[in-house]
Amino acid sequence: MSSTGNVGRVVDGAVTMLVTMLVDGVAVVGVVVGWLSLLAKGLYRRP
């Protein structure tokens, strides 16, 4: 039982890390896209 419990903990930790990485990646992409859109709007406003 102890071995399976340890494996379960490792799997849960790995899944948590993957989910955290995905959420961080999505947040970073959202920030980058937001900045690019703001820069594009600023460039278009210039004559």
N, CA, C and O atoms as a Tripos MOL2 file, in Angstrom:
@<TRIPOS>MOLECULE
protein
  188   187    47     0     0
PROTEIN
NO_CHARGES

@<TRIPOS>ATOM
      1 N           0.8410   -1.2060    0.0000 N.3       1 MET1
      2 CA          0.0000    0.0000    0.0000 C.3       1 MET1
      3 C           0.8770    1.2560    0.0000 C.2       1 MET1
      4 O           0.5420    2.2530   -0.6400 O.2       1 MET1
      5 N           1.9920    1.2000    0.7170 N.am      2 SER2
      6 CA          2.8400    2.3870    0.8080 C.3       2 SER2
      7 C           3.4060    2.7490   -0.5670 C.2       2 SER2
      8 O           3.5170    3.9250   -0.9120 O.2       2 SER2
      9 N           3.7710    1.7010   -1.3620 N.am      3 SER3
     10 CA          4.3550    1.9720   -2.6800 C.3       3 SER3
     11 C           3.3160    2.6370   -3.5860 C.2       3 SER3
     12 O           3.6180    3.6180   -4.2660 O.2       3 SER3
     13 N           2.0960    2.1020   -3.5930 N.am      4 THR4
     14 CA          1.0600    2.6820   -4.4450 C.3       4 THR4
     15 C           0.7280    4.0930   -3.9710 C.2       4 THR4
     16 O           0.4570    4.9750   -4.7870 O.2       4 THR4
     17 N           0.7480    4.3090   -2.6650 N.am      5 GLY5
     18 CA          0.4770    5.6470   -2.1330 C.3       5 GLY5
     19 C           1.5340    6.6220   -2.6020 C.2       5 GLY5
     20 O           1.2200    7.7510   -2.9800 O.2       5 GLY5
     21 N           2.7960    6.1890   -2.5810 N.am      6 ASN6
     22 CA          3.8740    7.0730   -3.0340 C.3       6 ASN6
     23 C           3.7130    7.3870   -4.5150 C.2       6 ASN6
     24 O           3.8940    8.5300   -4.9350 O.2       6 ASN6
     25 N           3.3730    6.3680   -5.3080 N.am      7 VAL7
     26 CA          3.1820    6.5850   -6.7480 C.3       7 VAL7
     27 C           2.0430    7.5760   -6.9660 C.2       7 VAL7
     28 O           2.1360    8.4640   -7.8130 O.2       7 VAL7
     29 N           0.9730    7.4190   -6.1990 N.am      8 GLY8
     30 CA         -0.1590    8.3370   -6.3320 C.3       8 GLY8
     31 C           0.2630    9.7620   -6.0150 C.2       8 GLY8
     32 O          -0.1470   10.7060   -6.6890 O.2       8 GLY8
     33 N           1.0900    9.9100   -4.9800 N.am      9 ARG9
     34 CA          1.5510   11.2580   -4.6180 C.3       9 ARG9
     35 C           2.4040   11.8390   -5.7350 C.2       9 ARG9
     36 O           2.2800   13.0160   -6.0720 O.2       9 ARG9
     37 N           3.2750   11.0050   -6.3110 N.am     10 VAL10
     38 CA          4.1450   11.4810   -7.3970 C.3      10 VAL10
     39 C           3.3000   11.8920   -8.6010 C.2      10 VAL10
     40 O           3.5410   12.9330   -9.2130 O.2      10 VAL10
     41 N           2.3060   11.0630   -8.9340 N.am     11 VAL11
     42 CA          1.4420   11.3780  -10.0810 C.3      11 VAL11
     43 C           0.6780   12.6690   -9.8140 C.2      11 VAL11
     44 O           0.5830   13.5330  -10.6860 O.2      11 VAL11
     45 N           0.1350   12.7960   -8.6100 N.am     12 ASP12
     46 CA         -0.6060   14.0210   -8.2730 C.3      12 ASP12
     47 C           0.3140   15.2350   -8.3670 C.2      12 ASP12
     48 O          -0.0860   16.2870   -8.8660 O.2      12 ASP12
     49 N           1.5490   15.0850   -7.8840 N.am     13 GLY13
     50 CA          2.4960   16.2040   -7.9490 C.3      13 GLY13
     51 C           2.8140   16.5620   -9.3900 C.2      13 GLY13
     52 O           2.8840   17.7390   -9.7420 O.2      13 GLY13
     53 N           3.0090   15.5370  -10.2320 N.am     14 ALA14
     54 CA          3.3320   15.7940  -11.6420 C.3      14 ALA14
     55 C           2.1620   16.4830  -12.3360 C.2      14 ALA14
     56 O           2.3540   17.4340  -13.0940 O.2      14 ALA14
     57 N           0.9550   16.0000  -12.0720 N.am     15 VAL15
     58 CA         -0.2300   16.6130  -12.6980 C.3      15 VAL15
     59 C          -0.3790   18.0580  -12.2350 C.2      15 VAL15
     60 O          -0.6870   18.9460  -13.0300 O.2      15 VAL15
     61 N          -0.1580   18.2850  -10.9390 N.am     16 THR16
     62 CA         -0.2630   19.6520  -10.4160 C.3      16 THR16
     63 C           0.7570   20.5610  -11.0860 C.2      16 THR16
     64 O           0.4440   21.6980  -11.4390 O.2      16 THR16
     65 N           1.9910   20.0540  -11.2620 N.am     17 MET17
     66 CA          3.0370   20.8560  -11.9180 C.3      17 MET17
     67 C           2.6460   21.1570  -13.3620 C.2      17 MET17
     68 O           2.8130   22.2820  -13.8330 O.2      17 MET17
     69 N           2.1230   20.1420  -14.0680 N.am     18 LEU18
     70 CA          1.7400   20.3420  -15.4720 C.3      18 LEU18
     71 C           0.6240   21.3790  -15.5680 C.2      18 LEU18
     72 O           0.6700   22.2730  -16.4130 O.2      18 LEU18
     73 N          -0.3800   21.2560  -14.6960 N.am     19 VAL19
     74 CA         -1.4990   22.2110  -14.7270 C.3      19 VAL19
     75 C          -0.9950   23.6170  -14.4220 C.2      19 VAL19
     76 O          -1.4090   24.5840  -15.0620 O.2      19 VAL19
     77 N          -0.0960   23.7260  -13.4380 N.am     20 THR20
     78 CA          0.4470   25.0430  -13.0920 C.3      20 THR20
     79 C           1.2210   25.6260  -14.2650 C.2      20 THR20
     80 O           1.1040   26.8160  -14.5580 O.2      20 THR20
     81 N           2.0160   24.7890  -14.9390 N.am     21 MET21
     82 CA          2.7860   25.2600  -16.0950 C.3      21 MET21
     83 C           1.8470   25.7150  -17.2100 C.2      21 MET21
     84 O           2.0860   26.7370  -17.8530 O.2      21 MET21
     85 N           0.7700   24.9460  -17.4350 N.am     22 LEU22
     86 CA         -0.1750   25.3100  -18.4930 C.3      22 LEU22
     87 C          -0.8480   26.6380  -18.1620 C.2      22 LEU22
     88 O          -0.9780   27.5060  -19.0250 O.2      22 LEU22
     89 N          -1.2770   26.7940  -16.9050 N.am     23 VAL23
     90 CA         -1.9430   28.0460  -16.5050 C.3      23 VAL23
     91 C          -0.9820   29.2200  -16.6500 C.2      23 VAL23
     92 O          -1.3560   30.2790  -17.1550 O.2      23 VAL23
     93 N           0.2760   29.0230  -16.2000 N.am     24 ASP24
     94 CA          1.2660   30.0980  -16.3290 C.3      24 ASP24
     95 C           1.5020   30.4090  -17.8030 C.2      24 ASP24
     96 O           1.6090   31.5770  -18.1760 O.2      24 ASP24
     97 N           1.5850   29.3780  -18.6460 N.am     25 GLY25
     98 CA          1.8050   29.5880  -20.0790 C.3      25 GLY25
     99 C           0.6620   30.3820  -20.6900 C.2      25 GLY25
    100 O           0.8890   31.3040  -21.4730 O.2      25 GLY25
    101 N          -0.5710   30.0230  -20.3310 N.am     26 VAL26
    102 CA         -1.7270   30.7430  -20.8700 C.3      26 VAL26
    103 C          -1.7030   32.1930  -20.4120 C.2      26 VAL26
    104 O          -2.0090   33.0960  -21.1920 O.2      26 VAL26
    105 N          -1.3410   32.4230  -19.1530 N.am     27 ALA27
    106 CA         -1.2880   33.7890  -18.6270 C.3      27 ALA27
    107 C          -0.2280   34.5930  -19.3680 C.2      27 ALA27
    108 O          -0.4620   35.7430  -19.7410 O.2      27 ALA27
    109 N           0.9420   33.9850  -19.5820 N.am     28 VAL28
    110 CA          2.0230   34.6900  -20.2880 C.3      28 VAL28
    111 C           1.5960   35.0080  -21.7140 C.2      28 VAL28
    112 O           1.8210   36.1180  -22.1960 O.2      28 VAL28
    113 N           0.9830   34.0450  -22.3890 N.am     29 VAL29
    114 CA          0.5300   34.2720  -23.7700 C.3      29 VAL29
    115 C          -0.5040   35.3980  -23.7960 C.2      29 VAL29
    116 O          -0.4750   36.2500  -24.6840 O.2      29 VAL29
    117 N          -1.4100   35.4010  -22.8300 N.am     30 GLY30
    118 CA         -2.4260   36.4520  -22.7870 C.3      30 GLY30
    119 C          -1.7930   37.8210  -22.6060 C.2      30 GLY30
    120 O          -2.1970   38.7850  -23.2560 O.2      30 GLY30
    121 N          -0.7960   37.9130  -21.7200 N.am     31 VAL31
    122 CA         -0.1220   39.1980  -21.4950 C.3      31 VAL31
    123 C           0.6130   39.6330  -22.7570 C.2      31 VAL31
    124 O           0.5490   40.8000  -23.1430 O.2      31 VAL31
    125 N           1.3130   38.6940  -23.4020 N.am     32 VAL32
    126 CA          2.0600   39.0320  -24.6230 C.3      32 VAL32
    127 C           1.1040   39.4930  -25.7180 C.2      32 VAL32
    128 O           1.3630   40.4930  -26.3890 O.2      32 VAL32
    129 N           0.0110   38.7770  -25.9000 N.am     33 VAL33
    130 CA         -0.9620   39.1600  -26.9310 C.3      33 VAL33
    131 C          -1.5490   40.5310  -26.6130 C.2      33 VAL33
    132 O          -1.7540   41.3480  -27.5110 O.2      33 VAL33
    133 N          -1.8170   40.7760  -25.3390 N.am     34 GLY34
    134 CA         -2.3660   42.0780  -24.9530 C.3      34 GLY34
    135 C          -1.3950   43.2020  -25.2660 C.2      34 GLY34
    136 O          -1.7900   44.2400  -25.7980 O.2      34 GLY34
    137 N          -0.1080   42.9950  -24.9340 N.am     35 TRP35
    138 CA          0.8970   44.0220  -25.2180 C.3      35 TRP35
    139 C           1.0290   44.2320  -26.7220 C.2      35 TRP35
    140 O           1.1130   45.3710  -27.1820 O.2      35 TRP35
    141 N           1.0490   43.1390  -27.4980 N.am     36 LEU36
    142 CA          1.1860   43.2620  -28.9580 C.3      36 LEU36
    143 C          -0.0030   44.0300  -29.5310 C.2      36 LEU36
    144 O           0.1700   44.8680  -30.4150 O.2      36 LEU36
    145 N          -1.2010   43.7490  -29.0350 N.am     37 SER37
    146 CA         -2.3820   44.4540  -29.5440 C.3      37 SER37
    147 C          -2.3000   45.9400  -29.2040 C.2      37 SER37
    148 O          -2.6580   46.7870  -30.0230 O.2      37 SER37
    149 N          -1.8290   46.2580  -27.9960 N.am     38 LEU38
    150 CA         -1.6950   47.6690  -27.6120 C.3      38 LEU38
    151 C          -0.6500   48.3570  -28.4930 C.2      38 LEU38
    152 O          -0.8630   49.4790  -28.9510 O.2      38 LEU38
    153 N           0.4790   47.6810  -28.7300 N.am     39 LEU39
    154 CA          1.5250   48.2650  -29.5760 C.3      39 LEU39
    155 C           0.9940   48.4590  -30.9950 C.2      39 LEU39
    156 O           1.2540   49.4890  -31.6160 O.2      39 LEU39
    157 N           0.2570   47.4840  -31.5080 N.am     40 ALA40
    158 CA         -0.2820   47.5920  -32.8640 C.3      40 ALA40
    159 C          -1.2440   48.7760  -32.9470 C.2      40 ALA40
    160 O          -1.2080   49.5310  -33.9190 O.2      40 ALA40
    161 N          -2.0990   48.9470  -31.9470 N.am     41 LYS41
    162 CA         -3.0340   50.0770  -31.9560 C.3      41 LYS41
    163 C          -2.2660   51.3910  -31.9310 C.2      41 LYS41
    164 O          -2.6270   52.3360  -32.6320 O.2      41 LYS41
    165 N          -1.1980   51.4560  -31.1220 N.am     42 GLY42
    166 CA         -0.4000   52.6790  -31.0440 C.3      42 GLY42
    167 C           0.2560   52.9830  -32.3810 C.2      42 GLY42
    168 O           0.3220   54.1430  -32.7870 O.2      42 GLY42
    169 N           0.7390   51.9590  -33.0670 N.am     43 LEU43
    170 CA          1.3930   52.1850  -34.3630 C.3      43 LEU43
    171 C           0.3640   52.6370  -35.3960 C.2      43 LEU43
    172 O           0.6480   53.5120  -36.2140 O.2      43 LEU43
    173 N          -0.8320   52.0440  -35.3630 N.am     44 TYR44
    174 CA         -1.8520   52.4190  -36.3410 C.3      44 TYR44
    175 C          -2.3280   53.8580  -36.1180 C.2      44 TYR44
    176 O          -2.6960   54.5460  -37.0690 O.2      44 TYR44
    177 N          -2.3210   54.3010  -34.8780 N.am     45 ARG45
    178 CA         -2.7760   55.6690  -34.6040 C.3      45 ARG45
    179 C          -1.8030   56.6910  -35.1720 C.2      45 ARG45
    180 O          -2.2010   57.7970  -35.5370 O.2      45 ARG45
    181 N          -0.5160   56.3190  -35.2460 N.am     46 ARG46
    182 CA          0.4740   57.2720  -35.7630 C.3      46 ARG46
    183 C           0.2780   57.4810  -37.2620 C.2      46 ARG46
    184 O          -0.0160   56.5290  -37.9860 O.2      46 ARG46
    185 N           0.4360   58.7160  -37.7340 N.am     47 PRO47
    186 CA          0.2510   59.0110  -39.1650 C.3      47 PRO47
    187 C           1.3830   58.4210  -40.0010 C.2      47 PRO47
    188 O           1.3910   58.5710  -41.2230 O.2      47 PRO47
@<TRIPOS>BOND
     1     1     2 1
     2     2     3 1
     3     3     4 2
     4     3     5 am
     5     5     6 1
     6     6     7 1
     7     7     8 2
     8     7     9 am
     9     9    10 1
    10    10    11 1
    11    11    12 2
    12    11    13 am
    13    13    14 1
    14    14    15 1
    15    15    16 2
    16    15    17 am
    17    17    18 1
    18    18    19 1
    19    19    20 2
    20    19    21 am
    21    21    22 1
    22    22    23 1
    23    23    24 2
    24    23    25 am
    25    25    26 1
    26    26    27 1
    27    27    28 2
    28    27    29 am
    29    29    30 1
    30    30    31 1
    31    31    32 2
    32    31    33 am
    33    33    34 1
    34    34    35 1
    35    35    36 2
    36    35    37 am
    37    37    38 1
    38    38    39 1
    39    39    40 2
    40    39    41 am
    41    41    42 1
    42    42    43 1
    43    43    44 2
    44    43    45 am
    45    45    46 1
    46    46    47 1
    47    47    48 2
    48    47    49 am
    49    49    50 1
    50    50    51 1
    51    51    52 2
    52    51    53 am
    53    53    54 1
    54    54    55 1
    55    55    56 2
    56    55    57 am
    57    57    58 1
    58    58    59 1
    59    59    60 2
    60    59    61 am
    61    61    62 1
    62    62    63 1
    63    63    64 2
    64    63    65 am
    65    65    66 1
    66    66    67 1
    67    67    68 2
    68    67    69 am
    69    69    70 1
    70    70    71 1
    71    71    72 2
    72    71    73 am
    73    73    74 1
    74    74    75 1
    75    75    76 2
    76    75    77 am
    77    77    78 1
    78    78    79 1
    79    79    80 2
    80    79    81 am
    81    81    82 1
    82    82    83 1
    83    83    84 2
    84    83    85 am
    85    85    86 1
    86    86    87 1
    87    87    88 2
    88    87    89 am
    89    89    90 1
    90    90    91 1
    91    91    92 2
    92    91    93 am
    93    93    94 1
    94    94    95 1
    95    95    96 2
    96    95    97 am
    97    97    98 1
    98    98    99 1
    99    99   100 2
   100    99   101 am
   101   101   102 1
   102   102   103 1
   103   103   104 2
   104   103   105 am
   105   105   106 1
   106   106   107 1
   107   107   108 2
   108   107   109 am
   109   109   110 1
   110   110   111 1
   111   111   112 2
   112   111   113 am
   113   113   114 1
   114   114   115 1
   115   115   116 2
   116   115   117 am
   117   117   118 1
   118   118   119 1
   119   119   120 2
   120   119   121 am
   121   121   122 1
   122   122   123 1
   123   123   124 2
   124   123   125 am
   125   125   126 1
   126   126   127 1
   127   127   128 2
   128   127   129 am
   129   129   130 1
   130   130   131 1
   131   131   132 2
   132   131   133 am
   133   133   134 1
   134   134   135 1
   135   135   136 2
   136   135   137 am
   137   137   138 1
   138   138   139 1
   139   139   140 2
   140   139   141 am
   141   141   142 1
   142   142   143 1
   143   143   144 2
   144   143   145 am
   145   145   146 1
   146   146   147 1
   147   147   148 2
   148   147   149 am
   149   149   150 1
   150   150   151 1
   151   151   152 2
   152   151   153 am
   153   153   154 1
   154   154   155 1
   155   155   156 2
   156   155   157 am
   157   157   158 1
   158   158   159 1
   159   159   160 2
   160   159   161 am
   161   161   162 1
   162   162   163 1
   163   163   164 2
   164   163   165 am
   165   165   166 1
   166   166   167 1
   167   167   168 2
   168   167   169 am
   169   169   170 1
   170   170   171 1
   171   171   172 2
   172   171   173 am
   173   173   174 1
   174   174   175 1
   175   175   176 2
   176   175   177 am
   177   177   178 1
   178   178   179 1
   179   179   180 2
   180   179   181 am
   181   181   182 1
   182   182   183 1
   183   183   184 2
   184   183   185 am
   185   185   186 1
   186   186   187 1
   187   187   188 2
@<TRIPOS>SUBSTRUCTURE
     1 MET1         2 RESIDUE 1 A MET
     2 SER2         6 RESIDUE 1 A SER
     3 SER3        10 RESIDUE 1 A SER
     4 THR4        14 RESIDUE 1 A THR
     5 GLY5        18 RESIDUE 1 A GLY
     6 ASN6        22 RESIDUE 1 A ASN
     7 VAL7        26 RESIDUE 1 A VAL
     8 GLY8        30 RESIDUE 1 A GLY
     9 ARG9        34 RESIDUE 1 A ARG
    10 VAL10       38 RESIDUE 1 A VAL
    11 VAL11       42 RESIDUE 1 A VAL
    12 ASP12       46 RESIDUE 1 A ASP
    13 GLY13       50 RESIDUE 1 A GLY
    14 ALA14       54 RESIDUE 1 A ALA
    15 VAL15       58 RESIDUE 1 A VAL
    16 THR16       62 RESIDUE 1 A THR
    17 MET17       66 RESIDUE 1 A MET
    18 LEU18       70 RESIDUE 1 A LEU
    19 VAL19       74 RESIDUE 1 A VAL
    20 THR20       78 RESIDUE 1 A THR
    21 MET21       82 RESIDUE 1 A MET
    22 LEU22       86 RESIDUE 1 A LEU
    23 VAL23       90 RESIDUE 1 A VAL
    24 ASP24       94 RESIDUE 1 A ASP
    25 GLY25       98 RESIDUE 1 A GLY
    26 VAL26      102 RESIDUE 1 A VAL
    27 ALA27      106 RESIDUE 1 A ALA
    28 VAL28      110 RESIDUE 1 A VAL
    29 VAL29      114 RESIDUE 1 A VAL
    30 GLY30      118 RESIDUE 1 A GLY
    31 VAL31      122 RESIDUE 1 A VAL
    32 VAL32      126 RESIDUE 1 A VAL
    33 VAL33      130 RESIDUE 1 A VAL
    34 GLY34      134 RESIDUE 1 A GLY
    35 TRP35      138 RESIDUE 1 A TRP
    36 LEU36      142 RESIDUE 1 A LEU
    37 SER37      146 RESIDUE 1 A SER
    38 LEU38      150 RESIDUE 1 A LEU
    39 LEU39      154 RESIDUE 1 A LEU
    40 ALA40      158 RESIDUE 1 A ALA
    41 LYS41      162 RESIDUE 1 A LYS
    42 GLY42      166 RESIDUE 1 A GLY
    43 LEU43      170 RESIDUE 1 A LEU
    44 TYR44      174 RESIDUE 1 A TYR
    45 ARG45      178 RESIDUE 1 A ARG
    46 ARG46      182 RESIDUE 1 A ARG
    47 PRO47      186 RESIDUE 1 A PRO
